[in-house]
Amino acid sequence: MAAFEYIALDERGKRRKGVLEADSIRQIRQMLRDQGLVPLDVDVAAQPKITTARSSRFQLSRGLGGLDRVLITRQLATLVAAGLPIEEALGAVAQQSEKQPVNALVMGIRSRVLEGHSLASSLGEFPLSFNDMYRSTVAAGEQSGHLDKVLENLAQYTERQYEASRDVSLALFYPIMLFLLAIGIVGVLMVYVVPDMVAVLENMDQELPFSTRILIGFSEFAQEFWWAIILGVTAVVLGVRWLLNQPNIRLNWDRQKLSMPLVQRIARSNSAARYANTLSILTSSGVPVVEAMNIASDVVSNTWLRRRLADATQRVSEGSSMRAALETVGYFPPMVLYMVASGEASGKLDTMLDRVAAYQQADVERIVTTLVRMFEPLMLVSMGLLVTFIVMAILLPILNMNQLV
């Protein structure tokens, strides 16, 4: 039995969407007719690599959102711990979701499970929604017979990741809005206010101050070439993105970030937190250390550091200790190395990794929060100075004319 998404018309002519389970599309259409609906479109729910423009069906190229993944994992962990079979737990999770795309995706996973596939294998059909770490953790839980405990650990991990990402986004929201507001105010002044004042100033039979001439030049340029400014900014943004997509350029840039003042601390601490957190959840779930290190390396976004971590994983596979292997990477904070060594000596590596991950994540959040708080007054001061310059550039010629009179 498979899950199918449908779009149908009810007796009032309104479109209705949903997910039903049946053996074939023909059976789904008959079920809809029995409910008094007119089927318009029926397709297999949440096909992994197929997207269509004819409907608002879930676009798997974007994957699940962070909050949706958190809710699915937490609900699934709770239901499995309560003793429900995995297919019933997935059905209950699908019913709880108010979002049609999420409902379709969960029902697609449930259909795979009902066909006899494991949960990890079923999740593998949706790699953009459930990454390697997620799937490997679930597979380890299924193999060990402790899926409920593994899902609980995974739920806590996804919640921490989501909360950390959300906190950073909220911290950056105000400065970004302030920056956009400043650009908007200055743009309005330069295009609509300043030109009227300039027309009066240019009729004065006197030499204009240097600041006024600069303002007039900027105003005329903004009026005449505003389209060029927009195209230029767009070209720069797209050009930078294209350059960073080139493997060699991206590799060199990521390497430089690990050595740049201030940026290096954020980059190193963030990478260490992601790596240690992922390694902790995998090792505590029973995934072999070498395999866990391979998966954890892929979670790190810095390509240069990822390459160094691959070398460290190779050293561990050859018999080296994890502490010695990670020390050769050269970019992890000393605390990470000390905690790994302590975990290896005490046999509590997963616990030590979890602790150091929490510390490194808190360190990143503390640095980002400090920078954001510094940026806010700097933004206000810069905006005030810019507006003051514009006002003084307009007032100076008028004040000079009054003195002549």
N, C-alpha and C positions, 0 to 999 in steps of 0.2 A: 504494500500500500504506500502510495506516494502523496506528497503534499502539492497542491496546486493553488496558484493565485488566480483570482477571477475578477473581472469587471463586468457588472451587470446593471440593468435598468429595473427599477421597481415599478409598481403599478402607477406611481405618480410621475414617472419619467426621470427620476433622480438616479444618478450613478451611485452604485455601491461597490465597495471593494472588500475583499476578504481572502481567507485561506481555508480550503477544505481538503480533506483526505479521501482518496478513492483509488481505484485500480487503474483508471484511465480517464482521459479528458472527456470522452463520451459520457461516462458515468457522472462526472462533475456537472456537465451541461444538463443532464437529466435531473440531478439533485436540485439544481438552481430552478429549473422549470417547475419542479414539484413545490418549491417555495414561492412560486408566483413571480419569479424573476426572469428577465430576458438576458441570457448570456451574450456579452459582446466580445470578451477576450478571456481565454483560459490558457494558462501556461504553467509549466513546472515551477514550483516556488523556488526563488532565489538560486537560479542557476549560476554557478561560480564565475563564468567568464563571459556571460551574455548580458548585454544591456540593450534596451530599446528606447527610442525617442518618442514612441507613440503613446506612452503612458508614464505615470509618475512612479513606476515600479522602482524598487530600491536599486540604486546604482552601486554595485559591489566594488567598483573601481575605487570608491571612497572608503569602504569598510565601515565598521561600526564606530560610532562616536565613543569617546571615553566614558561618559556617564552610562550609556547603554551597556557597554561591556561590564562595567562595575555592577549594575543592577542584575544582569543576567547571571554573572558569576556568583553573586551573593545569594540570589534566590535559588540557584541550582545547588549551591553548597548546603543551604538550609534544608531543602527538600530531600536531598540524598542522605543527609545526616538523620533525617526523620524516618528513613527506611523505605522510601518510595523507590520503585524500579526506575532506572534512568529514563526510559521512554515516557513513563507517567510524569516524571519530574519535568522533562522538556515540554510536555503538553501543558502542564500547569504554568510554566514560565511563559509560554506563548500566549496563553489566555490572559495572563496578568499584564502583558504589554499593551499599551494603548496606541502604539505606533505600528502601522501596517507593515512597513519595511522590516522592522525588527521581528514582528510576528511571523512574517514569511520566512525569514532567515532561520529562526528557531525551529519552525515546522519542517524546513528543509533538512536540518540536522536530525530531527526526530525520524524523518522518513528513512534516512540512511541507517539509523540505529535499528529501526524495525526490519530493515532488509538484512540485518545480521552483522553489520559493521560495528567496530568498537567506537566509543565516543571520540577518542583521539583521531581515529581515521575519518570520522564524519566531520570533525572540525577542520581537518586538512583540506576539505573541499572549499573552504573559505579562508584562504591564507591571509587576505588583507584585513580580515576581522579578527583572526586569531593567529598570532605569530608563532614562530618555532618554539619559543620558550613556553608559551601557553600550552601548546599541543604536547610538547615533551613532558611537561609536568603532569598533564592529565593521563598520558600514556603510562607514566611511572606509577601513578595512583591506581590505575586499572590493573597493572601487572602485579603490584604488591598487595592488592586487596584492601587498600586503605584509601579509596577514592574520596570518601567523605572528609577525611582529615586533610588530604591534599587540596581538595576544592576549598576548604576553609582557609588554608594558607594562601592559596591563589587569590581568594576573595580579598583578604587583608592586603595582599601585595598590590592588586589592581586599585584598591581604594586609596592606598598611600600614593601611588603614582598619579592618580587622578587629582587628589587633593593638592599635591605639590605643583602640578601643572596649572590647576585652577588658581592657586594663590599667586603664582607668578603673573598669570594673565590679569588678575584683578589689580595687582600692584602696578602693572604697566598701563592699565586702562586710563587712569586720570592724566598722567603725563602725555600720553599720545593724544588724548582729546584736547588738552591744553595746547599742544604743539599745532594741531590742525586748526584750532580756533585762532591762534596767533597768525598763522598763514592766511586764514580767511579774512581777518580784520585788516591786515596790511594790504591784502589784495584789493579789498573794497576801497580802501583809502587811496591806493595808487591809481585805480582805474576810474573811480567815480568822483571822489572828493578833490584830490590834488589837481586834476586838470582844470577844474573851474577856478581854483585859486591861482593856478599858474597863468591863466588867461589875463587875470587882473594884474599880476606881478610883471608880466612881460610888457604891458602898456606903460609901466613906469619909466620915466626918463632918467634912469640911474643904473649903475652897475650892481648886479645882483651878487649877494654873498656866495662864497664857494659852496656852502651846504645847500643853498637854494638851487644852484646850477646842477649839483649832483641829483637832487630830488627831481628836478625837471627832466633830466636825462633818463632817470629810471622810469618816470611816469610815461614819457613818450615811448620808451622801449616796450613797456608793459602793454600800452595801448595798441601799438602797431604789431608787435611780435608775440602776443600772448600765446598764439598757437604754437610758435616755435619753442616757447618755454615748456609747454605741456608735452610736445613731442620729444624735446630734449630730455626731460625727466623720465618719460616713459622709455626712451631708448637706453638711458643709463641703467635703469632698473632691469630691463630685459637683457641688456648686455652683460651686466654683472651676473645675473642668473645663468646665462648661457656659459659664461666663463667658468662658473663654479660647478657646472655640470660636466666639464671636461676633466677626465680622471687625473691627469698630471697636475693641472692647475689646482684642482680640489685637494689633492694630496699635499701639495706645497703649502696651500693656505691653511689646511688643518694642522700642519706641522708648525707653522708660524704662530697659530693661536695658542699653542702649548708653551710658547716662550715669550709672548707679548706681555708687557706690564699690565697688571690688574686683570686682563682677559685670561691670562694663564691660570690664575687661581680659580676662576669660575669654571673654565673648561676642564681643568684637572679634577676638581671636586665633583662636578656634575658627572663626568665620565666614571669616576671611581664609585660614586653612589649608584649609578645605574648598573655597573658591572657587579659590584658586591651584592646589591639587592637581588639581581637575577640569579647569581651564583648561589645565594643563600636559599632561595625558594627551590631551586633545582636539586641541590645536594640534600636538603631536608626532605625532598620527595623521593629520594632514592635513585636519582639519575647519577650514573658514574661520573667521577670528577672530570675526566678528560672531555667527555661529551658535554658536560655542563659548562666547561670553560669555552668550548667551541660555540655553544649557543649564546652564552653570555657575551662573547666577543662581538657577535652580530648585533647585539642590542646597542652597543656603543656607536654613536653617530660619527665620531671623529675617525676618518679613514686612516690617518697615519697611526693613531693609537690602536686601531683595530688590527693593523698589520703587525705592530709590535706584540700585541696580545696573541696573535696567531703563532708567533715564534715562541712565546712563553708557553703556550699550550703544547707545542711540539716538545719542549724541554721536559714538561711534566710527563708526557707520554713515554719519554726516554728514561724516566726514573728520577728526575729532579724533584725536589720539594716545591710546593706551590710558592712558598715565600721567596725562595731563591729565584724561581722563574719570573715572578712578578717584579722582583728587584731589577732584573735586566731590562724591563720595560722602560724604567727611568723617569716615568711621569706620575706615578702614584704617590700621594702624600705618605710620609713615614708612618703615620698612624695605621694606615691600611696594611702595611707590611708587618707591623708589630702585632696587629690583631690576627692576621692570617697565621703568623708563626705561633701565636698563643693557641689558636684554634686547632692547628695541626698537632701541637704538643698535648693538648688536653682532650682531643677527640671531639670537640664541640665546634667544629669549623663553621657549621651553618649558623649557630648562635652568634659567634663572633662576627661573621660577615653581616648578619642582620644589624648588629649594634653599630658597626662602623658605617654601614650604608645610611642608617638613620642620622648619624653624626654628620656625615659628609653632605647629606641632603639639607640638613638644618644649616650647615655652613653656607651652602649655595644660596638658600633663601635669605639668610642674614645679609650676605653681600649684596644681593639684588635689591633687597628692601632699602639698604643704606644708600645705594646708588640712586634709586628712585626718589628717595626723600631729598637727596642733594639736587637732583635734576629739577624738581618742582620749583624751588625758589630761584634757581638759575634761569629757568624758563620765564618766570614772572619778571625777573630783573631785565632779561634780554628783551622781552616784549615791551616793558616800560621804557627802556632806552630807545628802542626803535620808534615807538610812538612819539616820544619826546623829541627825537631828531626831526621827525616829520613836522611836528607842530612848530618847533623853533625855526626850521627852514622856511616856513610860511610866514611866521611873525617877524623875523628879522628885517626883511625889506620894508614891512609896514612901519616898524619902529624907527628905522632909519629915515623914512619919508617924513614921519612926524617931527623928528629932530631937525630936519631941514626947514620945515615950516616954522 
